[in-house]
Amino acid sequence: MPHTHLQTLALPARSGFFVRLLTVFTSAATRRRERQRLGQLDAHLLRDIGLDAKEVRRECAKPFWQP
């Protein structure tokens, strides 16, 4: 079996616009997913975490880009 050598290329650090854009995108996606999960909890679980249905509806009604 032939030996292959993998060589990695050093890529320049990308601490600019694209990294910030990716960070904003992943944060918004996470927020959206967490709000969807929060909206699926029943009253018993909401009481366990100290929330009521009104607070959950308010949080779930927010657009994904709002923190």
Order of alpha helices (4+ residues) and beta strands (2+ residues): alpha-alpha-alpha
